[in-house]
Amino acid sequence: MGYYVRVLSTSSECVPLQDLRDILESRNLVARLDCTVDENGNWTDLVAFNSDDLEVTYLERNTVEHDSLGAEELAEFAESVGDYKPDSAVNWLLQTFKHIKTIYAFQILGGTYDENGWEVVDALRDCIIAQAPSINQADDEGFTNFHGDNILWQFADDVKDLCSLAVLKEDKWYQFEINLENIEHRTAFLDGKVPDGVEAVIVQE
């Protein structure tokens, strides 16, 4: 099935194709976008190619409507998140899913690992996120809040990266950074707590 990262947007409006092209140009990223357009003139899916004509990513836009693919995918997420921690993040996600109107799914292809491929993916994601409050989801990593902090533990047991996390307490997010391999810090996060000795920044939910 490949590796996917997604943006779950609270807007039903299609992000204009020109906006996606503009952000690539503004960041001096050379990429060609080929897309399929529906009867309303909105793009439904697109492929980004790098300067060597390698496919960087296949991006699919799925609206969340009755019996739609987007609604199906959102229902699968709602069913699966209950198996993970912390509980506060699960509850927040289940409530937030009710407000998601569009899912943008990026399939990561070979060109992502060539030249500036990840920068192209990140630029397209940033453009979508700038349109409306959105959360990120990445396979084998989990979900973020609207601030871009990881809030649900779906990492592999042997993960070692530094990561910006957040836990929710009384409608406030406590943001902090840890090395994910630190078992004590990991355990605190799973319990919905800021690890001892770790400085946190408080932001409103």
MOJOTA-V763363 format. One line per field, one symbol per residue. ss: DSSP state (A for helix, B for strand, O for the rest). burial: 1 if it has 16 or more other C-alpha atoms within 10 Angstrom, else 0. A space follows every 10 residues. Layout:
ss: ???
burial: ???
This chain:
ss: OOBBBBBBBO OOOOOOAAAA AAAAAAOOOO OBBBBBBOOO OOBBBBBBBO OOOOBBBBBB BBBOOOOOAA AAAAAAAAAA AAAOOOAAAA AAAAAAAOOO OBBBBBBBOA AAAOOOAAAA AAAAAAAAAA AOOBBBBBOO OBBBOOOOOB OOOOOOOOOO OBBBBBBBBO OBBBBBBBBO OOAAAAAAAA OOOOOOOOOO BBBBO
burial: 0001111111 1001100001 1111000011 1110100000 0111111111 0001111111 1111000001 1001000100 1000111111 0011011001 1111111110 1100011101 1011101110 0111111100 1111111111 1111000000 0001111100 0011111101 0000110011 0111100001 00000
